[in-house]
Every structure is written in structure tokens, then in C-alpha cells.
């Protein structure tokens, strides 16, 4: 449960990052570099998938069931958000909205007609484009699904030697990313390598957790020592993310996250106990929706501010390099950030309840009816 809470916290930081530099927190290095919390998602994903499926993907039937479950987990919300963005674009054809938005529909690279098909096929961040498209955060969903495919293939091909293969992956991937991109912050171009790197680190973290668990049991450390180590792990992670302005340093993050996840998986310290309270757990439950909906909320809030500016003398929006933010004063930025996060969490509750949960139930029931693949619907991550 502590790990689920971390997923929610990471999603909230990514959402705050995409707002841009606003309010009194605009110079906070952790927030400016919160983009790297995406790598925590990748490592966590590898850890959880290995825990749930690492010994069960033994043939094509099991792989088919696994991939159906993962597709049912990722695709429906991606599709729903893509349709929402597409709907906003189509509104530009209406004169009343066109006059407010003052932009031709499908006139930018990220909304070009060909990007519709790549988004529907979930391949939009596999090098298909030289830019982000539609719902920007969905680049990682594109890479993550195909990372699942590669993981399943690796298990079938390497079987008991998969640990050695993944060890090579976590050593080679950062070298490849450094040569191709210069930092860990790849997305639409080399995001698949970035995702594979983090995911493989997460799988190896699960193996390390199993070794520690078998040797020392459920609670390998006294509460005081575990609490101290958890606090140190949090501080080191914050420091490391804040230091990613030094580009080469970003490659340390997946390794650091992997070790921190092993520690928190035992849930033996005070920080873990805090993360097991109701609200962090609820945030973890909503993490995927928070991650996927926040850009839509940002877009809608900015459009609303544009309408207010157009029909009044109130100045609300700042045009900053590479982004636009609401709030010309620091306190206005604070209000905007808080309002934005509250709206994101509220919307996420509804998308979780009415999109995520039904889709997962449907995919699970589909797999349950596929004979040998049905066991993989149990304990779905």
C-alpha cells in the first residue's frame, strides 16, 4: 500500500510540473524537475508487474491474457482523454468557439490528422513524430504498453536467465540514452528506451526484495532504523530530482528509485505507516487518472481564462517561454495551482469510477473466459 501511495504522490507532482512556474513555489527545484517522477512510475510498474506476473508468463496463452489485462488497464482512459481533446479541437469549427479560440482546427503539428491514427494505435511515442501530440503525458502510456510486450517476450525467450538479460538492459540503456539524447528526459523520441530502463530496474528491484525477504523475513530491520532509512531515501530522492539540472545526473534516478522501492516494500518504518493512511492510499488509487487528466484540466482552465480576458478588462494569463500560466501575481498563481489540483483530483475520481474500474472489470471478465489465460486475471496489478 505504501508503494501505491508513492504512485499517487508522483502523479500529483507531475501534474503540478505541467502547470508551469506559478506562485510562490515557482523557483522550487523539485517542482521544476518533477518531470522525472515519470521514472518512478516506470520503476514501480516493473516492480509490481514482476511481483504479479514474473512467474506466470510461461506460454503464449498466458502472455495473451497478460497483454489483454494491461491493455484494459491503460487504453480505455487514454482513449477517453484523446476523444476529449479531439472534441475540443472539433469545437473550433463552430463560429462561436472559433471566435474565442482564434485558431484553425488541426492547424498545429501536435493536432495534425496523422497524429489521430498514431494515438489510436498507441504508437505516437515510438518515434512516429518529432513532437508531443494531443494529451502530452500519454507518451509514457504508449511506451509502457510496448514495454510490457518486450517484458513478456524476454520472459519467454530467456526464462531463468532473464535476470542476466535485464541486468544488461539497465547497464546499456543509460549509455544508449546518453548517446542519443544526452539525458534521461526522453519522451516522444527515445521514450521507449527510458521506459524499458526504468521497468527493468523495477523488475530487478523485485528480485532483490525477494532475496531480502527470504533471508530476513517480513520486517528485516527494527522500526527506528527502518524509519531512518526511509527518511534518508525520501531526502535523497528529493535531492536527486532537484539536481537533474545537471543532465548526466538524471541517469542515477532509476537506480535510486529501485532501491527506495525495495525499502518501502517492507513497510517497516514511520514514513510507510504515514503512506498507509486513507488519503495517500486514495491518491494512489487515483494516480493513473490524475496523470492522464491533468493536461485536459489545464487546457480548460486556460481557455476559461482566455474567455474572461476577452470579454473583460481583467488580465489573468501570462505568456512565459514555452508555456502559458494563469496568475499575474504570486498569490494568484498559488490560487490557480491549488484550484487546478483540486479539479484534477475531483475529475480523477469520476474517471476512475466510470472509466477505469468498468474497463478493468471488462478486461478481467474477457480473460476469465479464455481458458488457459484465465488465471492471469487473478491478482491483476
N, C-alpha and C positions, 0 to 999 in steps of 0.2 A: 504493500500500500504506500510506503514511503516513496518508492520509485514512481508510482503513478502521480503522486503529488508533485514530484520534481518535473514531470512532463507538463503539468498544468502551469507551474511557475515559469518554465521555459517558454511556453506558448504565450503567456502574458507579456514576457519581456520582448519577444519577437513582435508582438502587436504594438507595444509601446515604441519600439525601434522604428517601425514603419510610419508612425505619426510624423517623425522628423524632430528637429531641435526646437522644443517649445518649453515655455515656463521656466521655473527655477531649476529644473533638472537638465536643462539643455546642454550643459557642459560636463555632465556626469559621464565619464569614460565607459563605465559598464553599460549604460543605456545606448551610447553612440556605437558600441561594438556588439550590441545584443543580437545582431545577425548571427553570431556564432553559436547561439543557443540551438540553432538548427542541428548542429553537430551532436549536441546532447540527445536530440531526437533520434538521430541515426544510431548512436551507440546504444541507447535504451532499446531501440527496435531490435537490434541484433541480439541483445541480451534476452529480451522477452521471447522472441521467435525461437531462439536456440533452446530456451527453457521449455517451451511448449511443443516444439516440433523437431528438435535436434535428433531424436532417436526414432522418430516415426516416419520420416520421409525415406522409404526404402524401395519404392517402386513407382511406376508411372501413375497408378491409381491413387496412391497417397499424395503424390505431387499435384495431381489434378484437383483433388479435394482441397489441398492446402491453398492453391492459387485461386480457386473459386472463393474460398473464405476471405482471402486477402483482397481480392477484387471487390467483394461485397462490403468489405470494411472501408476501402479507400474511394472507390469510384462513385457511388451514389451522391455523396456530399460534393465531390469535385464536379460532377455533372450538374447538380442543382445550382452551385455557385456560378459555374460557367454560363448556365442558362440565365441567371440573374444579370450577369454582366452583359450578355448578349441582348437581353431585353432592354437594358439601359441604352445600349448602342442603337437599337431599333427605334427607340423613342425619338431619336434625333430626326427621323423622317417626318415627325409631326411638327407642323409650323410653330405651335405654342412652345414646344420644348426646344426646337431648333433655335428659336429667337433667344432663349435663355442660355443655352449651352454654347451657341455660336461656333459650332464645329460640324463639319460634314461627317456623316456616318461612315465608318470603316475607312477613314482617311489617314489613320496613323499606322505605322508598321505593326504595333502590337495588336491592332484590331483588323488587320488585313484578312480578306476572305480565306486565304490558305491556312491561317492560324486556327480557324474553326475546326478543320479536319484533324490537325495535329493534336489539338486539345481533346477532341472526342476520342482519338486513339491513344491518348495519354503518352504521346511521344514528343511533346512540344519542348522538352528539355533534354533531348538526346542529341543535341547538335543540329536540330532541324532549323533553328532560327538563330540569328545573331543578337537577340534581344529577348526580354521577358514579354510574355503575352497575357492578355486578359487578367486573370486573377494571379498576380505575381507569385505569391507563396506556393502556388500549385506546382512550381518547378520541381520541388522536392518530392511531391507525390508521384510525379512522372518517373523520377529516378528511383524512388523507393520500390515501386511495384516491380520494375525490371531487376532491381537488386534481389528481390525475393526469388525471381526466376533463376538468376545466376546462383543464388544460395542453394536452391533445390537441385540444380544441375551439379553443383560442386559436391553435394552430399551423395548423389547417385554415382558420380564418377570416382571420387576419391575415398568415399566411405570412411573407414577408420583412420585414413591418412589426411582427412580434411583439416585437422588442426595444423598440420605442417603446411598445407596449402594456404590456409588463412593467415598463418604467421608470415608467409612470404608476401601475401597481399598487403598486410599492414606495414610492411617494410618498403615495398615497392611503390605503393600508391602515393605516399607523400613525395617521393622522388619524382614520380610522373607529374603530379600536380605542380610541383615547383618548376619543373622544366616547361610545362605547357601554359601555366597560368601565373606562377610567381607567388601564390599564396593559397591558403585553404578556401578562400572565399569564391569558389567557382559556383556557377549556377546553371544558366541556360546552355553553357558551352561544355564544360567538363564536370558538371554536377554529378554525373553517374559515378565518376571516379571518386569524388568526395563522399558520396553516399556509401559506396562499396567499402571505402576506407573505414568510415565510422561503424558501419554494420559489422564488418569483420572484427573490429576491435571489440564490439559488444558481444559477439559470439565467443571470442576468446575470454572475455571477462566472465561469461557464464561458466566456461570450463574451469577457470581459476576459482570461481565461487564454489563449484562442486568439490574441487580438491580441498579447499579450506574447510568446507562443511564436513567432508568425510573424515578429515583429520582432527578437527577441533570441535565439531558439533554445532548446534544451533546458535549458541552465544559464545563465540571464541574468546571474547575479551570482557573484562569487568566493565560495569556500566560507566564508571568515571573515565576510564581510558577510551572506551568507545565514543563517549561524548566529546572528549578532547579531540580525537582523530576526526570525528565528523565535523567539528567546528573548523579544524585545520583544513579539511577537504573543501569546505564551503569557501573559506577565505582564499585558498589557493586558486580555486576555480574562478572566483570573482577577480582576483589579481591577474590571472592568466588571460581572461577575456578582455579585461581592461588594457592589457599590454599588447593586444593584437594589432595595434597601430604599427608595431614592428612586424612586418608581414611574415618574415620567416618564423616568428614565434607562434603563429597560428597553428602550425603543424603539431604542436605539442598537445593541443586540446583533446583530440580523440583519445590519446593515451591517458591523459589526466582524468577525463570523464569516465573511462573504463575502470580505472582503479577506484574512483569515488563511488561508482555504481556497485562494485563488489562490496565495498564497505557498507553502503546504505542498504544493500540487500539483506544483511543480517539484522537490521533494525534494532541494534543493540544500545544506541545512545540517546541522549536527550533530543537532538535535532530530529532523529527519526520519529520519536514519540510525538513531537510537535507536528510533524508532517502527517501523522495518522489521525489528526483531529478532523472533524466533519468538513470544515470549509476547504482545507487543502485537498482532501480527497475528492470533494465535489468539483473543484477546479481541475483536478487531474482527469476526472470523468469527462469534462467538457473540453479537454485540451485540443482535440482534433478540430472541433467546431470553432474554438477560439482562433486557432491557427488559420483556418480556411475562411472564416467570415470577416476578419478584421479589415481587410482591404476594401470589401464592399461597404462596410460601415464608414470607413474613411472617405470613400468616394461620395457617399450620400451626404455626409456632413459637409463636405466641401461644396457640393452642388447647392445644398441648402443655404450655405453662407454666401455663395455667389448670387443667389436669388435675392437674399436680403440686401446685399450691396447694390444690386442693380436697381432695386425699387426703393431705396432709401439712401440717406447720406451717411450711413454707418459703415465705417471701414473695419472689416473683420479679417481679411485674408492677407497674409504676407507671401510674397513670391521670393523664395530663397533659392540658392543654387541647387538645381536638381529636384526641388520639391516645393510644395505649397503648404502652408500651415495656417490654422485659424488662431488668431490672437495677435494683436499688435503690441500688447503689454504682457509682462511676465505673468501677472495674475490671471490674465485671460487665457494664456497658454496652459496654466495649471487647471483651470476650469475645463478647458477643452479636453485635456488629456484624461481627466477624471470622468468626464461625461462620456467620452469615446470608449473608455474601458468598460464602463457600466453598461453601455449599449451593446458592446461586443459580447459581454458575458450573458446579458439578457437574451440576445438573439441566439447565442450558442445553446442556451437551454432549450429553445424551441427546435433548433436544427438537430440537436441530439435526440430530443424526444420524438420528433416526427420524421426525421430522415435517417439518422444513424441507427437508432435502435430497430426500426422496422426493416431496414436493409440488412442488418446483421442477422436478424431472425430469419429473413427470407433466404439468405445465402446459406445459413446453417441448415434450414429445412431442405434446401436443394441438395446439399451434400449428404444429408442423412438418408436421402433416397437413392444414393449412388453406390449401393453395395459395399465393396471393399473400402471405399473412400469415406464411409460414414463415421469411422472412429475419429477422424480428424476434425469433426465438428465439435467434439468434446474438448473442453478447456481452451476454446478459441481465445487468442490474445487480442 
